[in-house]
Amino acid sequence: MKRNDLRAYEPKKCWVGETQKISYPTREEAEVAAKVAEYEHHISGLSVYKCEYGDHWHLTAGGKDK
């Protein structure tokens, strides 16, 4: 039987400029995260973009859909 790991989930992040942003391995996962943020936290207008520093995706509120 597998034990439940009660540690807090720590998402992968990368440095974008001077800030760290959550990284999503695929565009689809980033789009789902944007929908979850809209539904659970009432944050609208998020879009996704491919990171220029790695092979992953980020969310942005600026409509920067690539």
TIMI-2910 file (N, C-alpha, C, CB; in pm, 1 decimal, decimal comma, always signed):
<rs>
+----------+----------+----------+----------+----------+----------+----------+----------+----------+----------+----------+----------+------+
!      n_x !      n_y !      n_z !     ca_x !     ca_y !     ca_z !      c_x !      c_y !      c_z !     cb_x !     cb_y !     cb_z ! resn !
+----------+----------+----------+----------+----------+----------+----------+----------+----------+----------+----------+----------+------+
!    +84,8 !   -118,6 !     +0,0 !     +0,0 !     +0,0 !     +0,0 !    +89,2 !   +124,7 !     +0,0 !    -96,4 !     -0,1 !   +123,2 !  Met !
!    +54,7 !   +220,2 !    -84,4 !   +132,0 !   +343,3 !    -95,5 !    +88,7 !   +442,6 !    +12,3 !   +115,4 !   +405,3 !   -235,8 !  Lys !
!   +186,8 !   +502,0 !    +78,4 !   +157,3 !   +603,3 !   +180,3 !   +123,8 !   +735,7 !   +113,1 !   +276,9 !   +620,6 !   +277,5 !  Arg !
!    +32,6 !   +808,4 !   +171,1 !     +0,7 !   +941,9 !   +119,7 !   +112,6 !  +1037,3 !   +154,4 !   -133,4 !   +993,2 !   +176,6 !  Asn !
!   +154,8 !  +1114,8 !    +57,2 !   +257,2 !  +1215,9 !    +78,8 !   +186,7 !  +1347,1 !   +109,8 !   +351,6 !  +1229,7 !    -45,5 !  Asp !
!   +197,1 !  +1393,8 !   +232,7 !   +123,2 !  +1512,2 !   +276,5 !   +199,8 !  +1642,5 !   +258,8 !    +85,2 !  +1497,1 !   +420,1 !  Leu !
!   +315,9 !  +1635,4 !   +195,2 !   +389,9 !  +1758,8 !   +169,8 !   +316,0 !  +1843,0 !    +66,4 !   +533,7 !  +1727,7 !   +121,7 !  Arg !
!   +335,9 !  +1971,9 !    +73,4 !   +271,1 !  +2062,5 !    -21,5 !   +328,4 !  +2041,1 !   -161,2 !   +289,0 !  +2210,0 !    +22,3 !  Ala !
!   +242,3 !  +2050,2 !   -260,1 !   +285,0 !  +2038,9 !   -398,6 !   +366,6 !  +2161,8 !   -436,2 !   +163,6 !  +2022,6 !   -492,9 !  Tyr !
!   +481,3 !  +2139,6 !   -495,0 !   +568,1 !  +2249,2 !   -538,2 !   +583,2 !  +2240,0 !   -689,9 !   +708,5 !  +2243,4 !   -466,3 !  Glu !
!   +516,5 !  +2328,6 !   -766,2 !   +524,5 !  +2320,5 !   -912,0 !   +663,0 !  +2357,9 !   -962,9 !   +419,9 !  +2411,1 !   -975,5 !  Pro !
!   +696,8 !  +2305,7 !  -1080,9 !   +823,7 !  +2341,7 !  -1143,5 !   +816,1 !  +2486,7 !  -1187,6 !   +856,2 !  +2248,5 !  -1263,9 !  Lys !
!   +928,6 !  +2555,8 !  -1174,8 !   +934,2 !  +2697,9 !  -1211,4 !  +1060,6 !  +2725,2 !  -1290,8 !   +929,0 !  +2788,2 !  -1085,5 !  Lys !
!  +1058,7 !  +2833,7 !  -1364,7 !  +1180,7 !  +2879,1 !  -1431,9 !  +1188,7 !  +3030,6 !  -1418,8 !  +1182,9 !  +2835,5 !  -1582,6 !  Cys !
!  +1308,6 !  +3082,0 !  -1434,4 !  +1329,1 !  +3226,5 !  -1426,0 !  +1294,2 !  +3289,3 !  -1559,5 !  +1475,2 !  +3260,5 !  -1386,0 !  Trp !
!  +1206,9 !  +3387,9 !  -1556,3 !  +1171,8 !  +3467,4 !  -1673,5 !  +1199,1 !  +3611,4 !  -1633,3 !  +1020,1 !  +3445,1 !  -1719,8 !  Val !
!  +1306,1 !  +3665,7 !  -1683,9 !  +1347,1 !  +3798,5 !  -1639,2 !  +1391,7 !  +3790,0 !  -1494,2 !  +1231,8 !  +3901,6 !  -1655,7 !  Gly !
!  +1331,6 !  +3870,8 !  -1410,7 !  +1368,7 !  +3873,0 !  -1269,1 !  +1269,4 !  +3799,2 !  -1180,3 !  +1381,4 !  +4015,2 !  -1221,9 !  Glu !
!  +1174,6 !  +3727,9 !  -1239,6 !  +1075,3 !  +3655,4 !  -1160,8 !  +1073,0 !  +3508,2 !  -1199,1 !   +936,4 !  +3717,0 !  -1179,5 !  Thr !
!  +1025,0 !  +3426,3 !  -1107,1 !  +1005,4 !  +3284,9 !  -1135,7 !   +859,6 !  +3263,8 !  -1174,1 !  +1045,0 !  +3196,0 !  -1013,4 !  Gln !
!   +838,3 !  +3188,5 !  -1281,4 !   +702,7 !  +3157,9 !  -1326,7 !   +683,4 !  +3006,8 !  -1324,6 !   +676,3 !  +3215,5 !  -1469,6 !  Lys !
!   +561,4 !  +2964,6 !  -1296,7 !   +529,6 !  +2822,3 !  -1299,5 !   +542,6 !  +2772,4 !  -1442,5 !   +386,8 !  +2795,0 !  -1243,8 !  Ile !
!   +603,9 !  +2655,5 !  -1457,7 !   +625,0 !  +2593,9 !  -1588,9 !   +528,5 !  +2477,7 !  -1607,9 !   +771,2 !  +2545,6 !  -1604,3 !  Ser !
!   +473,2 !  +2466,4 !  -1727,1 !   +386,1 !  +2355,4 !  -1764,1 !   +451,0 !  +2282,3 !  -1881,1 !   +241,6 !  +2405,3 !  -1801,0 !  Tyr !
!   +458,1 !  +2149,7 !  -1875,8 !   +530,5 !  +2075,5 !  -1979,5 !   +465,7 !  +2080,3 !  -2117,6 !   +544,1 !  +1933,3 !  -1937,6 !  Pro !
!   +335,3 !  +2104,1 !  -2124,2 !   +267,5 !  +2110,3 !  -2253,6 !   +173,8 !  +2230,4 !  -2258,6 !   +189,4 !  +1980,2 !  -2280,5 !  Thr !
!   +141,4 !  +2269,6 !  -2380,5 !    +45,7 !  +2378,5 !  -2399,4 !    -89,6 !  +2340,9 !  -2339,1 !    +30,4 !  +2412,3 !  -2549,6 !  Arg !
!   -128,7 !  +2215,2 !  -2356,5 !   -258,0 !  +2169,7 !  -2306,0 !   -265,8 !  +2182,7 !  -2153,7 !   -283,1 !  +2024,4 !  -2347,8 !  Glu !
!   -158,8 !  +2145,6 !  -2083,0 !   -159,4 !  +2157,7 !  -1936,6 !   -166,1 !  +2304,0 !  -1893,7 !    -34,2 !  +2091,0 !  -1876,6 !  Glu !
!    -99,0 !  +2391,6 !  -1965,7 !   -104,9 !  +2534,7 !  -1933,9 !   -245,8 !  +2588,4 !  -1957,4 !     -2,3 !  +2613,9 !  -2018,7 !  Ala !
!   -311,0 !  +2544,3 !  -2065,2 !   -446,8 !  +2589,0 !  -2092,8 !   -544,9 !  +2540,4 !  -1985,7 !   -491,0 !  +2540,1 !  -2230,4 !  Glu !
!   -526,1 !  +2417,5 !  -1938,5 !   -610,3 !  +2366,9 !  -1829,5 !   -587,4 !  +2449,4 !  -1703,1 !   -580,9 !  +2217,0 !  -1802,2 !  Val !
!   -461,8 !  +2481,3 !  -1673,3 !   -431,1 !  +2562,4 !  -1554,7 !   -498,1 !  +2699,5 !  -1564,5 !   -278,1 !  +2578,9 !  -1538,2 !  Ala !
!   -501,0 !  +2757,5 !  -1684,0 !   -567,0 !  +2887,1 !  -1702,2 !   -717,2 !  +2875,1 !  -1675,5 !   -542,2 !  +2940,9 !  -1845,0 !  Ala !
!   -777,5 !  +2766,3 !  -1721,3 !   -921,1 !  +2745,8 !  -1697,7 !   -950,2 !  +2722,5 !  -1549,8 !   -972,5 !  +2627,2 !  -1780,3 !  Lys !
!   -863,4 !  +2649,0 !  -1481,9 !   -879,1 !  +2625,5 !  -1338,3 !   -868,3 !  +2758,0 !  -1262,7 !   -772,7 !  +2524,5 !  -1286,9 !  Val !
!   -771,0 !  +2841,5 !  -1298,6 !   -755,3 !  +2971,5 !  -1233,1 !   -879,3 !  +3057,6 !  -1252,9 !   -631,4 !  +3044,3 !  -1287,0 !  Ala !
!   -936,3 !  +3050,9 !  -1372,4 !  -1057,2 !  +3128,7 !  -1398,0 !  -1174,5 !  +3077,6 !  -1315,3 !  -1092,3 !  +3124,8 !  -1546,7 !  Glu !
!  -1190,8 !  +2945,8 !  -1309,7 !  -1303,6 !  +2886,4 !  -1237,9 !  -1289,0 !  +2898,6 !  -1086,3 !  -1318,0 !  +2740,5 !  -1276,3 !  Tyr !
!  -1171,5 !  +2860,7 !  -1033,7 !  -1154,0 !  +2855,7 !   -888,0 !  -1117,3 !  +2989,5 !   -825,4 !  -1048,5 !  +2755,6 !   -853,7 !  Glu !
!  -1047,0 !  +3074,7 !   -899,3 !   -996,4 !  +3199,6 !   -841,1 !  -1050,9 !  +3324,3 !   -909,4 !   -846,2 !  +3201,6 !   -847,4 !  His !
!  -1142,2 !  +3304,9 !  -1006,4 !  -1205,9 !  +3416,4 !  -1077,2 !  -1104,0 !  +3507,2 !  -1144,7 !  -1290,9 !  +3497,8 !   -981,0 !  His !
!   -999,1 !  +3446,0 !  -1200,9 !   -896,5 !  +3520,0 !  -1274,7 !   -923,1 !  +3496,9 !  -1423,2 !   -750,0 !  +3474,3 !  -1234,0 !  Ile !
!   -964,7 !  +3599,9 !  -1492,9 !   -996,1 !  +3582,9 !  -1634,8 !   -890,4 !  +3650,4 !  -1721,4 !  -1135,5 !  +3640,0 !  -1666,7 !  Ser !
!   -890,2 !  +3614,1 !  -1848,9 !   -799,2 !  +3677,4 !  -1943,8 !   -660,6 !  +3616,3 !  -1949,9 !   -786,4 !  +3819,7 !  -1911,0 !  Gly !
!   -640,0 !  +3499,3 !  -1887,1 !   -508,8 !  +3436,5 !  -1894,5 !   -490,2 !  +3368,6 !  -2029,1 !   -490,8 !  +3335,5 !  -1780,8 !  Leu !
!   -370,1 !  +3374,8 !  -2080,7 !   -336,3 !  +3302,0 !  -2202,0 !   -204,1 !  +3229,9 !  -2178,0 !   -327,4 !  +3397,7 !  -2325,8 !  Ser !
!   -164,2 !  +3148,9 !  -2273,5 !    -42,0 !  +3069,6 !  -2257,5 !    +61,7 !  +3110,9 !  -2361,3 !    -72,9 !  +2918,5 !  -2269,6 !  Val !
!   +188,1 !  +3089,0 !  -2328,1 !   +295,4 !  +3113,8 !  -2424,4 !   +410,9 !  +3017,9 !  -2400,0 !   +344,1 !  +3259,6 !  -2415,6 !  Tyr !
!   +481,3 !  +2986,5 !  -2506,4 !   +598,5 !  +2898,4 !  -2499,8 !   +714,6 !  +2977,5 !  -2442,8 !   +634,6 !  +2840,0 !  -2640,5 !  Lys !
!   +782,7 !  +2920,0 !  -2345,4 !   +895,8 !  +2986,6 !  -2281,3 !  +1013,3 !  +2997,0 !  -2378,6 !   +938,1 !  +2910,7 !  -2153,7 !  Cys !
!  +1074,0 !  +3112,3 !  -2382,8 !  +1189,5 !  +3130,7 !  -2470,3 !  +1317,6 !  +3074,0 !  -2408,5 !  +1208,2 !  +3278,7 !  -2501,5 !  Glu !
!  +1312,5 !  +3032,2 !  -2282,1 !  +1431,0 !  +2981,3 !  -2213,1 !  +1430,3 !  +2830,0 !  -2194,4 !  +1443,5 !  +3047,4 !  -2079,5 !  Tyr !
!  +1323,5 !  +2762,7 !  -2232,6 !  +1315,5 !  +2618,9 !  -2213,0 !  +1200,9 !  +2558,8 !  -2292,2 !  +1299,8 !  +2586,4 !  -2065,9 !  Gly !
!  +1187,4 !  +2428,0 !  -2283,3 !  +1085,1 !  +2357,5 !  -2359,4 !   +961,2 !  +2336,2 !  -2272,4 !  +1139,1 !  +2222,1 !  -2411,3 !  Asp !
!   +895,5 !  +2445,9 !  -2233,5 !   +776,2 !  +2440,8 !  -2150,6 !   +693,2 !  +2566,0 !  -2175,5 !   +813,1 !  +2427,6 !  -2000,4 !  His !
!   +581,8 !  +2575,9 !  -2104,0 !   +483,4 !  +2682,6 !  -2125,5 !   +455,6 !  +2757,5 !  -1997,1 !   +353,4 !  +2625,5 !  -2181,4 !  Trp !
!   +409,8 !  +2882,9 !  -2010,3 !   +373,8 !  +2967,4 !  -1896,7 !   +238,0 !  +3031,9 !  -1922,5 !   +482,3 !  +3076,0 !  -1871,5 !  His !
!   +181,9 !  +3089,7 !  -1816,1 !    +58,9 !  +3169,0 !  -1826,2 !    +93,9 !  +3316,2 !  -1822,4 !    -40,3 !  +3133,7 !  -1712,3 !  Leu !
!    +12,8 !  +3396,1 !  -1888,3 !    +29,1 !  +3540,9 !  -1882,2 !   -107,7 !  +3607,5 !  -1884,8 !   +116,8 !  +3591,9 !  -1999,0 !  Thr !
!   -115,9 !  +3722,1 !  -1824,5 !   -241,0 !  +3797,2 !  -1824,4 !   -243,4 !  +3899,9 !  -1937,3 !   -261,3 !  +3866,7 !  -1689,4 !  Ala !
!   -137,7 !  +3907,6 !  -2014,2 !   -126,5 !  +4011,0 !  -2116,0 !   -173,3 !  +3974,0 !  -2254,4 !    +10,5 !  +4053,0 !  -2124,8 !  Gly !
!   -235,6 !  +3857,2 !  -2272,6 !   -282,5 !  +3820,0 !  -2405,2 !   -171,0 !  +3785,6 !  -2502,2 !   -363,8 !  +3930,0 !  -2461,7 !  Gly !
!    -59,9 !  +3736,3 !  -2450,1 !    +57,8 !  +3703,9 !  -2530,9 !    +50,9 !  +3558,6 !  -2576,6 !   +188,0 !  +3729,4 !  -2451,2 !  Lys !
!    -48,0 !  +3521,2 !  -2655,3 !    -68,4 !  +3382,6 !  -2699,9 !    +19,4 !  +3354,5 !  -2821,6 !   -218,4 !  +3356,3 !  -2733,6 !  Asp !
!   +112,7 !  +3261,2 !  -2806,3 !   +203,8 !  +3227,4 !  -2917,4 !   +174,8 !  +3089,9 !  -2969,9 !   +350,0 !  +3235,9 !  -2873,5 !  Lys !
+----------+----------+----------+----------+----------+----------+----------+----------+----------+----------+----------+----------+------+
</rs>
